[in-house]
Amino acid sequence: MSENLDTVTLKISRHCSRVGDEASVSGKSIERCRARQGSKLAKSSSIESIGHPSTPILTRRAGVRTWIELDARAAGRNVLAFRRLIGPRVKLWAVVKSNAYGHGLFAFTPLAAELGVDGFCVDSLVEAKALRRAGIRQSILVLGHTLPERFPEAVAGHIALTASNFETLEELARAPAAPEFHLKFDTGMRRQGFFPSDTPRLLRRLKARPALRPRLTGLYTHFAAANDLDDPGFTQAQMREFLRTTAQFARAGYGHLLRHAAATGGTMLGPQYHLDAVRIGIGLYGLWPSPRLARQFQGKLQLEPVLAWRAVVSEVKWLAPGDAVGYDLTERVPERTKMAVVPIGYWHGFPRALSGIGEVLLHGRRARVLGRVSMDLISIAPAGRARPGDIVTLIGRDRGATIGADESAQRAGTIHYEFLTRLNPLMERVVV
Ligand SMILES: Cc1ncc(COP(=O)(O)O)c(C=O)c1O
């Protein structure tokens, strides 16, 4: 087993590792992490100079059975790809909610900060505060609902909130000191947000509450179906609605507000959707919002998956013909079969829906899950020359072979967003 991780990476990983356990990650260790990541990135890359990926040499992580690797170079190239797409005047915000889409909030966010993104979007104030404690200084916007009793914490942390209904707006008006906030409009998603038709009433409320005026800094919407270049009709309609709304605000003296609408898909659909800022989640992690967009951009835009999930083989054994494997005896091997046991299961985020059909990589080859996925274990075959301690790749590359989060998600009947965000936050994350 080669052990050629450089010392910088090892030091980073030691400090960055237990990202799921928020309480165990001190602000200081994150600062050290950031500094080291910064120097590593500075050493290996101005982003422009990053080369293309070579076949990774898998390296075991001392003392852990399973871990998640973040490829800093891939992240750098993804940031650069989006910078090129949006140009210099549009802000690039990284969406790091849901534990940075499973990549680890405290591992991915400092990396993205070092790579020069302009701000971060999270779902909750809890995440935003954790990022401030970890030393993140860029602007942070909370996309989700915030309880009024927590407004003072947003003020203290210079964290912008979202107001998406009149009740929240009233609570903000009543607060002795209101935090900065953006208004979110529902232009077609039928989820969170004011309707555009609420605008006259909204403007009246804002006029009646002059203290709120300087706290309002942005207007935004979210696209419901921006995932097909050939079928942008619904997105165009949403955009028209949103632009009508922002124009009404501009006429009422709010022309200075930051306007944003596009996530990864909308950003890919065209510059007319970029406005003042884009909120990029899945694309920065190197995955496509939809298979259709992936096909349509083939050869024009390259994204590189940032995350690899690995585990060690814990046991190897020979099964006799007819032996049944796992709970409920759902699968019998027809012949003498060498099988490897891997100490991860649905608790770690390997979906139970992959029972009997999931695939992983072992020695650069595909192996299949035999029988049921258990809570903390899977059995795989063929096991080839596997020995305890060998590395299995659940997501990522091993030699020439790749198994993508999107592929396994599809096999499990879900999407890569869900698969990634369900990766157990307690698993160690390491930047490589
Ligand atoms: C409001 C909002 N903006 C941006 C995003 C990022 O979307 P994506 O990961 O497709 O870029 C999300 C994701 O759910 C979102 O809810």
The ligand as an ORCA input file, in Angstrom:
! r2SCAN-3c Opt
* xyz 0 1
  C     -32.698     28.544     -3.218
  C     -31.646     27.652     -3.769
  N     -30.651     28.177     -4.487
  C     -29.668     27.417     -5.006
  C     -29.647     26.044     -4.801
  C     -28.528     25.224     -5.416
  O     -29.027     24.383     -6.407
  P     -28.012     23.482     -7.283
  O     -27.410     22.524     -6.352
  O     -28.891     22.841     -8.300
  O     -27.019     24.430     -7.863
  C     -30.656     25.451     -4.057
  C     -30.649     23.991     -3.856
  O     -31.521     23.351     -3.429
  C     -31.686     26.273     -3.524
  O     -32.684     25.744     -2.794
*
